[in-house]
Amino acid sequence: MDHNQRFGQAFVREVQEWITAVSQDRHTGSTAWDGYAAACVCDAGVKALEVDGEVAVEMMPKPAFYA
């Protein structure tokens, strides 16, 4: 089973949800905060590999804008 067979329907559903949200003037999906959080997790992962152990994910407090 390839990537398209495994995830094809999920991708179509995700895109359709986005199209529906846009047509209703709503936001759906990820935000800049989500991207920041993902980058923090990646940074911690790299540090964990370097020290061969656990490393805490460090993030600034989430701004109220994203609440």
ROGUVO-945370 format. One record per atom (N, C-alpha, C): residue in three letters; chain; x negated, y, z negated; atom name. Coordinates in steps of 0.1 Angstrom, whole numbers, m for minus. Atoms other than C-alpha are relative to their C-alpha. Layout:
<recs>
<rec 'ALA','A',<X,Y,Z>,'CA'> ...
</recs>
This chain:
<recs>
<rec 'MET','A',<m9,m12,0>,'N'> <rec 'MET','A',<0,0,0>,'CA'> <rec 'MET','A',<m9,12,0>,'C'> <rec 'ASP','A',<8,m12,m1>,'N'> <rec 'ASP','A',<m15,34,10>,'CA'> <rec 'ASP','A',<7,11,m8>,'C'> <rec 'HIS','A',<m4,m12,8>,'N'> <rec 'HIS','A',<m11,68,m6>,'CA'> <rec 'HIS','A',<14,5,5>,'C'> <rec 'ASN','A',<m13,m5,m5>,'N'> <rec 'ASN','A',<18,78,17>,'CA'> <rec 'ASN','A',<11,m9,m4>,'C'> <rec 'GLN','A',<m11,9,4>,'N'> <rec 'GLN','A',<38,47,10>,'CA'> <rec 'GLN','A',<3,1,m15>,'C'> <rec 'ARG','A',<m2,m1,14>,'N'> <rec 'ARG','A',<32,50,m27>,'CA'> <rec 'ARG','A',<7,13,m5>,'C'> <rec 'PHE','A',<m4,m13,5>,'N'> <rec 'PHE','A',<38,87,m32>,'CA'> <rec 'PHE','A',<9,8,10>,'C'> <rec 'GLY','A',<m7,m7,m10>,'N'> <rec 'GLY','A',<57,97,0>,'CA'> <rec 'GLY','A',<14,6,m5>,'C'> <rec 'GLN','A',<m13,m5,4>,'N'> <rec 'GLN','A',<92,99,m15>,'CA'> <rec 'GLN','A',<m1,11,m12>,'C'> <rec 'ALA','A',<2,m10,11>,'N'> <rec 'ALA','A',<79,118,m46>,'CA'> <rec 'ALA','A',<m4,13,6>,'C'> <rec 'PHE','A',<4,m13,m7>,'N'> <rec 'PHE','A',<63,144,m23>,'CA'> <rec 'PHE','A',<12,6,6>,'C'> <rec 'VAL','A',<m11,m6,m7>,'N'> <rec 'VAL','A',<94,148,m3>,'CA'> <rec 'VAL','A',<10,6,m10>,'C'> <rec 'ARG','A',<m9,m5,11>,'N'> <rec 'ARG','A',<115,152,m35>,'CA'> <rec 'ARG','A',<m6,13,m6>,'C'> <rec 'GLU','A',<6,m12,6>,'N'> <rec 'GLU','A',<90,178,m49>,'CA'> <rec 'GLU','A',<2,12,9>,'C'> <rec 'VAL','A',<m2,m10,m10>,'N'> <rec 'VAL','A',<91,198,m17>,'CA'> <rec 'VAL','A',<14,5,1>,'C'> <rec 'GLN','A',<m15,m4,m1>,'N'> <rec 'GLN','A',<129,197,m15>,'CA'> <rec 'GLN','A',<4,8,m12>,'C'> <rec 'GLU','A',<m3,m8,12>,'N'> <rec 'GLU','A',<131,209,m51>,'CA'> <rec 'GLU','A',<m5,14,1>,'C'> <rec 'TRP','A',<6,m13,m2>,'N'> <rec 'TRP','A',<108,238,m43>,'CA'> <rec 'TRP','A',<9,8,10>,'C'> <rec 'ILE','A',<m8,m7,m10>,'N'> <rec 'ILE','A',<129,247,m12>,'CA'> <rec 'ILE','A',<13,4,m6>,'C'> <rec 'THR','A',<m13,m3,6>,'N'> <rec 'THR','A',<161,246,m32>,'CA'> <rec 'THR','A',<m2,11,m10>,'C'> <rec 'ALA','A',<3,m11,9>,'N'> <rec 'ALA','A',<146,268,m59>,'CA'> <rec 'ALA','A',<m2,13,7>,'C'> <rec 'VAL','A',<2,m12,m7>,'N'> <rec 'VAL','A',<134,293,m34>,'CA'> <rec 'VAL','A',<13,6,6>,'C'> <rec 'SER','A',<m13,m5,m5>,'N'> <rec 'SER','A',<168,295,m18>,'CA'> <rec 'SER','A',<9,6,m10>,'C'> <rec 'GLN','A',<m8,m5,11>,'N'> <rec 'GLN','A',<183,302,m52>,'CA'> <rec 'GLN','A',<m8,11,m8>,'C'> <rec 'ASP','A',<9,m10,6>,'N'> <rec 'ASP','A',<155,328,m61>,'CA'> <rec 'ASP','A',<m4,m4,m14>,'C'> <rec 'ARG','A',<5,5,13>,'N'> <rec 'ARG','A',<142,306,m89>,'CA'> <rec 'ARG','A',<m15,m4,2>,'C'> <rec 'HIS','A',<14,5,0>,'N'> <rec 'HIS','A',<106,297,m97>,'CA'> <rec 'HIS','A',<0,m15,m5>,'C'> <rec 'THR','A',<2,14,5>,'N'> <rec 'THR','A',<96,260,m100>,'CA'> <rec 'THR','A',<m14,m3,3>,'C'> <rec 'GLY','A',<13,4,m3>,'N'> <rec 'GLY','A',<64,243,m102>,'CA'> <rec 'GLY','A',<m10,6,m10>,'C'> <rec 'SER','A',<10,m4,9>,'N'> <rec 'SER','A',<31,252,m118>,'CA'> <rec 'SER','A',<m2,15,0>,'C'> <rec 'THR','A',<3,m14,2>,'N'> <rec 'THR','A',<18,286,m130>,'CA'> <rec 'THR','A',<m15,2,0>,'C'> <rec 'ALA','A',<15,m3,2>,'N'> <rec 'ALA','A',<m16,303,m133>,'CA'> <rec 'ALA','A',<m4,m6,m13>,'C'> <rec 'TRP','A',<4,6,13>,'N'> <rec 'TRP','A',<m15,291,m169>,'CA'> <rec 'TRP','A',<m3,m15,1>,'C'> <rec 'ASP','A',<2,14,m3>,'N'> <rec 'ASP','A',<m12,255,m157>,'CA'> <rec 'ASP','A',<m14,m3,6>,'C'> <rec 'GLY','A',<13,1,m7>,'N'> <rec 'GLY','A',<m42,260,m135>,'CA'> <rec 'GLY','A',<m12,2,m10>,'C'> <rec 'TYR','A',<10,m3,11>,'N'> <rec 'TYR','A',<m62,275,m165>,'CA'> <rec 'TYR','A',<m1,m12,m9>,'C'> <rec 'ALA','A',<0,11,9>,'N'> <rec 'ALA','A',<m52,246,m187>,'CA'> <rec 'ALA','A',<m8,m12,7>,'C'> <rec 'ALA','A',<7,11,m7>,'N'> <rec 'ALA','A',<m64,221,m160>,'CA'> <rec 'ALA','A',<m15,2,1>,'C'> <rec 'ALA','A',<14,m3,0>,'N'> <rec 'ALA','A',<m97,239,m157>,'CA'> <rec 'ALA','A',<m7,m2,m13>,'C'> <rec 'CYS','A',<5,2,14>,'N'> <rec 'CYS','A',<m102,238,m195>,'CA'> <rec 'CYS','A',<m2,m15,m2>,'C'> <rec 'VAL','A',<1,15,1>,'N'> <rec 'VAL','A',<m95,200,m194>,'CA'> <rec 'VAL','A',<m12,m5,8>,'C'> <rec 'CYS','A',<11,4,m8>,'N'> <rec 'CYS','A',<m120,196,m166>,'CA'> <rec 'CYS','A',<m14,4,m7>,'C'> <rec 'ASP','A',<13,m4,7>,'N'> <rec 'ASP','A',<m147,216,m185>,'CA'> <rec 'ASP','A',<m3,m9,m11>,'C'> <rec 'ALA','A',<2,9,12>,'N'> <rec 'ALA','A',<m142,195,m216>,'CA'> <rec 'ALA','A',<m4,m14,5>,'C'> <rec 'GLY','A',<4,13,m5>,'N'> <rec 'GLY','A',<m145,163,m195>,'CA'> <rec 'GLY','A',<m14,0,5>,'C'> <rec 'VAL','A',<14,m1,m4>,'N'> <rec 'VAL','A',<m178,174,m180>,'CA'> <rec 'VAL','A',<m9,0,m12>,'C'> <rec 'LYS','A',<8,m1,12>,'N'> <rec 'LYS','A',<m191,183,m214>,'CA'> <rec 'LYS','A',<m1,m14,m7>,'C'> <rec 'ALA','A',<0,13,7>,'N'> <rec 'ALA','A',<m180,149,m228>,'CA'> <rec 'ALA','A',<m9,m10,8>,'C'> <rec 'LEU','A',<9,8,m7>,'N'> <rec 'LEU','A',<m199,132,m200>,'CA'> <rec 'LEU','A',<m15,3,m3>,'C'> <rec 'GLU','A',<14,m4,3>,'N'> <rec 'GLU','A',<m230,152,m208>,'CA'> <rec 'GLU','A',<m5,m4,m14>,'C'> <rec 'VAL','A',<3,4,14>,'N'> <rec 'VAL','A',<m229,144,m245>,'CA'> <rec 'VAL','A',<3,m14,m3>,'C'> <rec 'ASP','A',<m4,14,2>,'N'> <rec 'ASP','A',<m215,109,m241>,'CA'> <rec 'ASP','A',<9,m2,m12>,'C'> <rec 'GLY','A',<m9,1,12>,'N'> <rec 'GLY','A',<m187,115,m266>,'CA'> <rec 'GLY','A',<12,9,3>,'C'> <rec 'GLU','A',<m12,m8,m1>,'N'> <rec 'GLU','A',<m155,133,m273>,'CA'> <rec 'GLU','A',<m3,15,m1>,'C'> <rec 'VAL','A',<1,m15,0>,'N'> <rec 'VAL','A',<m152,171,m267>,'CA'> <rec 'VAL','A',<14,6,m1>,'C'> <rec 'ALA','A',<m13,m6,1>,'N'> <rec 'ALA','A',<m123,192,m278>,'CA'> <rec 'ALA','A',<3,9,12>,'C'> <rec 'VAL','A',<m4,m9,m10>,'N'> <rec 'VAL','A',<m104,211,m251>,'CA'> <rec 'VAL','A',<2,14,m6>,'C'> <rec 'GLU','A',<m1,m13,6>,'N'> <rec 'GLU','A',<m108,248,m259>,'CA'> <rec 'GLU','A',<8,9,10>,'C'> <rec 'MET','A',<m8,m9,m8>,'N'> <rec 'MET','A',<m82,272,m247>,'CA'> <rec 'MET','A',<4,13,m8>,'C'> <rec 'MET','A',<m5,m12,7>,'N'> <rec 'MET','A',<m72,308,m255>,'CA'> <rec 'MET','A',<15,m2,m3>,'C'> <rec 'PRO','A',<m14,1,2>,'N'> <rec 'PRO','A',<m37,312,m270>,'CA'> <rec 'PRO','A',<8,3,12>,'C'> <rec 'LYS','A',<m9,m2,m12>,'N'> <rec 'LYS','A',<m9,310,m244>,'CA'> <rec 'LYS','A',<7,13,m1>,'C'> <rec 'PRO','A',<m7,m13,1>,'N'> <rec 'PRO','A',<3,345,m236>,'CA'> <rec 'PRO','A',<15,m2,1>,'C'> <rec 'ALA','A',<m15,1,0>,'N'> <rec 'ALA','A',<40,352,m242>,'CA'> <rec 'ALA','A',<6,0,14>,'C'> <rec 'PHE','A',<m5,0,m14>,'N'> <rec 'PHE','A',<44,358,m205>,'CA'> <rec 'PHE','A',<4,m13,5>,'C'> <rec 'TYR','A',<m2,13,m5>,'N'> <rec 'TYR','A',<43,321,m200>,'CA'> <rec 'TYR','A',<9,m8,m9>,'C'> <rec 'ALA','A',<m8,8,10>,'N'> <rec 'ALA','A',<66,311,m229>,'CA'> <rec 'ALA','A',<13,m4,6>,'C'> 
</recs>
